[in-house]
């Protein structure tokens, strides 16, 4: 069985790579580890060679999702197993800095998926300026066919299903976090697959408050939050990066216990034990604003 254990990196196509580099280094507090001859920037949250890749492009969108497999896997064997499932892959060596080997294929929406087992760890460590998140936590994908995409990640990479919101969003994970991917129907409204948002985990509530203060000092308004979600129960706040991408800063996400099929109990859970369910809304505190976030995303991609 093939299952990654973490979302390792996201490769973002960027129209203004310099502005995005400034945002990720000086606002988000990541470290610029390397710049390629082609202008691609590789940035790290602290340990891995990179967790964010900025690739110059004429359009702004997500290009690649990188997932790390445990070292018990052989990418050659994974390639064979995926071929048996009818999935065409390419095994690449030294295709990007810090990665000696990766396996590349497409998901149903055409996003590139990279699987890898090891990445260089130059350990730039966590910076002392900027927001400085714990990690890249999850991605929200605007799919053309969410059911098909969810089935792909569940059947091919053995993601666990965790929750659903209306007919809009589906949550799946490859580890204990409530979701590593949120696959929603935004692509159907835009007319093509897009990234809805990218999310970073913070340490605690004080870190979240400090981060929102830091955004305000840098003239970056908070669009929604902090608010507690229903699906995942994470306390989330959203803002725009320089290219209009929605960026979520969150804490306190539900933790899945797959052995028993429910989430690690918390006092604020509506049901005990809390299992995967169908939610009508995504604002446990009644701050129903997510439709406006959809509107922001529609404005970005329909330009």
N, C-alpha and C positions, 0 to 999 in steps of 0.2 A: 504494500500500500504506500502510495506517495502522498506525503503531507508536509508542507513547509512548517517551520516553527515561528517564523516572523516575517513581517513586511520589512525588507531591508532598505530599499530605496525607491524613489520615484524620479523619473526623468521627465522634466517639464520643458516643452517647447516654449521659447520666450522670444517676444518681439524686441524687447529692450533688456538685453541680458545684463547690461551695466547697472540699470536701476534695480533689477531683481537680485543681482549680486550684493548691492548695497543693502537691500532689504534683508536678505538672509544672513549677512554677516553683522550688520550694525543694529538691526531691529530684532531679528529672531535669535541672533547670537550664535550662529553656526560658524565653523572655521572653514575658510577656503583652503583646501588641501592641495589642489592642483588645477592648472588651467592647460587644456590641450592646445595644440597648434591650430585646431579648428575653432577655437574660441569657446569650447565647452568648459564649463566650470563644475568642479566636483567639491561638494561641501559636506562636512561631517558634523553630527550633533556632539560627538565626543570620542567615540571609540573606533567605529568602522572608518575605513578609508573615505567612504561617502555614503550619505543617506539621501541627499538631494543632488540631482544633476540638472544643470541649466544649459539647454541646447539652443543656440541661436536659430530662429525660424521666422517665417513671414506670418505665422499664426501662433496663437497662444493656446496650448492644450496639454493634456497628459499624453506622453508618448509610450512610456515603459513602466511596468510594475516589476520590481525585483524582489523575489522571495528567496529566503535562505532555507536550505535543507540541512538536516543533520549530517555529520560526517560519516554516518553509516551508509549513506547513499553513494552510488557511483553514477555520475551523470551519463556515462555510456549505457549503463543498465536502464536508467530512467528513460533515455531516448528510445531504447528498444520497447519498453513497456508502453510508452506513449504511441509509438508507431502501431502497436497492436490494437490501440484504441482508435486508430485512424487519424492520428494527429501528426502533422508534418512538423519536424523540428530541425534546428541547426545547432550543432555543437561547435562552439567558438572558443578559440584560445587567444588570450591577451587582447580581447576585443575592446576592453576599456581598462584604464588604470585601476590597480588594486584588486582586479579579478583575474586570476590565472585561467579560469575556465567558466563558461556559462552555457546554458541550454536555452535557446530562444524559440518561441512559437507565438501564435496569435490566439487571443480569446475570440468569442463569437462577434464582438464588436470591432475587432481589428486592433485593439490595444496589444502591444507587444508584451509578452510575459517572459521574464528571465528567471531561471532557477540556477542557483549556485550553492556550493557547499562550503566555500571558504573565501574570505576577503581579508586583504591586508589590514592590520590594525596598528597604524602608526600612533594611535592613542594621542591625538592632539589634546584630549581631555576637554572638560566643559569649560567654556569661557567664563569670564567674570563680568562681562558687559552684554547688555541686551536681554532678551527674554530667556534664552538658554533652556529649551525644553528637555525633558528626559529622553524623549525618543519621537521618531515618526510613528504615529499610532495607527492611523487608518486612512483609507481613501474612499470617497464617495464617487461612484461612476454613474454618469448619465447614459443609460443603455438604450439601444433601439428595441431590444427584446429582453427585458429583465428576467423573465422566466427561463429563457434559453441560457442566458449568461449565468444565472444562479445554478442551474443544472450542470453547466460546464465545470464551474469551480468545485461543486460538490462531488461530481462523478470523477473528474480527472485528478483534482488535487485534494479530495476528501475533506473539504471544509465542512464544519458543523453549521447547520442552520440554527439561528437563535431567535429572530423575531421578524415581524412584518408590520408595516404601518399602512393601513388602508390598501389601496392599489398602487401606492407610490413607491415605497421603499422596502427593500429586503436586506436583512443583516446576516452575515456569515462570518465565520472566524476559523483560523488555522491554529489558534492557541487558546489560552484561557480568557483573553479579553473578549468582551461581549461581541465586538465586531472588529474585523480587520478590513473588511469590505462592506460598504453600503451600496447596493446596486439598485438604482432608482430609475424612474421612467423619464427623466429629464431629456434624454436623447430623442425621445419620440416627439417632444415639443419643439426641439431645436432643429431636428431633421438630420442629426448625425451624432455619433458617440462623442461625449465630452466628459470632462471632469467637473463634478458638482462642487466638491470641496476636498481639501487636504487637511489633515488633523494632526496635532502634536499634543502629546501628554505632558502636563505640568506636574509639579511635585505635590502641591496641596493648595488649600484655599488662599493662604497668604501669598503664595507664588502667583496665583491667578489674579488677585487684586493688584499686586505689584506690576504684573504684565500689562494689565489694562491701563494703569496709570502711565506706564512707559509708552504705550501706544498713543495715549492722549498727548503726552509731551512731544511726541513726534508727529502730531497732527493727523493721526490715523484713528478715525472714529470707530467705536464698537457698534456693529450693526444690530446685534441681538445678543442678550445675555448680560451677566451670567444667568442661566436658567437650567433647571434640572429636566432632562429628557425623560420620556417614558421608556422607550426601547433603549436599554443600556444604562439608564439612570445616571449617566455622566452629567456633570455640571459643565455646561459648554458656553462659550462666548465666541462670536464670529466677527471677523474684520476682512477687509480687502487688502491684497498685496498690490504692488504697483501696476499689475496688469489686469486687475479686476477679478483675480481668482479669490474665491472664498477660503479663508483660513480659519480653522477651528482650534481653539485652545481649550483643553478639557482636563478635568480631574475626576476621580471617583467613579470610574466605569465598572459596571457589573463584571464579575469574574465567573466564568463557566466552569462547572464541575461535570465534565462529560461522563465520568464513571457512574454518576447517579442521575444525570439528565436534568439538572436544575442549577440555578445560580447560587453562589455562596450567599447565604441569607444576610439581609441588611434590614435595619429597623424601618426604613421607608418603603420596603417592598409592599405592594398592595395585596399580594398573596404569598403564603408560605406553604411549601416551597414554591419559588417562582420559576416557572418553566417557560419555554418558548411559546409565544402567543401572538395574536393579531391585535394590534393597537389601532385605535381610531385617530389618535393625534400623537404628537411628539413633544408635548410641553406639559410635564407633570405639575408645574406651578401655574398653569393657566396663562402663560405668556405666549399665546399662539401667534407666532410671527413668522414661522418657517415659510409660509406661502410667499412672503415678501422676499425671502432669500432666494426662492425659485425665480422670482421676477428679476432680481439682480443678475442671476445666472443667465436668464433668457436675454436680458439686455446685452450682456457681454458677448454671447455667442451668436446673436442675431444681427450684430452690427454688420 
